[in-house]
């Protein structure tokens, strides 16, 4: 079964998700740093600086390196993250 990545993963890098998003369990954190980040660093087309362009080295580009269970978990985390961001935006722009 192919699991479609959440739309947020078109924008965010794996290291951003691992370091900045709430709810990332230790095993997934380690997978991102041990599998995804080295793949990003090895990909000359996805090099980024300290302030990368939006979508460069996005997690969606490395989605295939994750197990289906990790993909499902990341999508669940992204759904929660999106809902919290939407709530925050609603308060800010009400």
C-alpha positions as CSV (number, residue, x, y, z in Angstrom):
1,X,0.0,0.0,0.0
2,X,1.3,3.4,-0.9
3,X,0.7,6.0,1.7
4,X,0.4,9.6,0.5
5,X,2.4,12.1,2.5
6,X,0.6,15.0,4.2
7,X,0.8,18.2,2.2
8,X,3.0,19.8,4.9
9,X,5.8,17.5,3.9
10,X,6.1,19.3,0.6
11,X,7.4,22.3,2.7
12,X,9.1,20.9,5.8
13,X,12.4,19.1,6.0
14,X,12.8,16.0,8.1
15,X,15.1,17.7,10.6
16,X,12.6,20.5,11.1
17,X,9.9,17.9,11.9
18,X,12.1,16.0,14.2
19,X,13.4,19.0,16.1
20,X,10.4,21.4,16.1
21,X,7.1,19.4,15.9
22,X,5.5,18.1,19.1
23,X,4.7,14.4,19.3
24,X,7.6,12.9,17.4
25,X,8.6,9.7,19.3
26,X,12.2,8.8,20.0
27,X,12.3,6.0,17.4
28,X,11.0,8.2,14.7
29,X,13.3,11.0,15.7
30,X,16.3,8.6,15.3
31,X,15.0,7.3,12.0
32,X,14.8,10.9,10.6
33,X,18.3,11.7,11.8
34,X,19.9,8.4,10.8
35,X,18.1,7.8,7.5
36,X,16.5,11.0,6.1
37,X,19.0,13.7,7.0
38,X,22.0,11.7,5.6
39,X,20.1,11.2,2.4
40,X,19.3,14.9,2.2
41,X,23.0,15.8,2.7
42,X,24.1,13.3,0.0
43,X,21.7,14.7,-2.6
44,X,23.4,17.5,-4.5
45,X,20.0,18.8,-5.9
46,X,18.6,19.2,-2.4
47,X,21.4,21.2,-0.7
48,X,20.3,23.9,1.6
49,X,21.9,26.6,3.7
50,X,21.1,27.9,7.1
51,X,17.9,29.5,5.8
52,X,16.8,27.1,3.1
53,X,14.2,27.9,0.4
54,X,10.8,26.5,1.0
55,X,10.5,22.9,-0.2
56,X,14.2,22.3,-0.7
57,X,15.1,19.0,0.8
58,X,11.4,18.6,1.8
59,X,10.5,15.4,3.6
60,X,8.3,14.3,0.7
61,X,11.5,13.7,-1.4
62,X,12.6,11.0,1.1
63,X,9.2,9.6,1.9
64,X,10.1,6.3,0.2
65,X,12.9,5.7,2.8
66,X,10.4,5.4,5.6
67,X,8.4,2.4,6.7
68,X,4.7,2.4,6.2
69,X,4.2,2.6,9.9
70,X,6.5,5.6,10.2
71,X,4.7,7.2,7.2
72,X,1.3,6.7,9.0
73,X,2.7,8.1,12.2
74,X,4.1,11.1,10.5
75,X,0.8,11.8,8.8
76,X,-1.0,11.6,12.1
77,X,1.5,14.0,13.7
78,X,1.1,16.4,10.7
79,X,-2.7,16.3,11.0
80,X,-2.4,17.4,14.7
81,X,0.3,20.0,13.8
82,X,-2.0,21.4,11.1
83,X,-5.0,21.6,13.4
84,X,-3.0,23.4,16.1
85,X,-1.6,25.9,13.5
86,X,-5.1,26.5,12.1
87,X,-6.4,27.2,15.7
88,X,-3.5,29.6,16.3
89,X,-4.1,31.3,13.0
90,X,-7.9,31.7,13.8
91,X,-7.0,33.4,17.0
92,X,-4.4,35.7,15.5
93,X,-6.6,36.7,12.5
94,X,-10.0,36.8,14.1
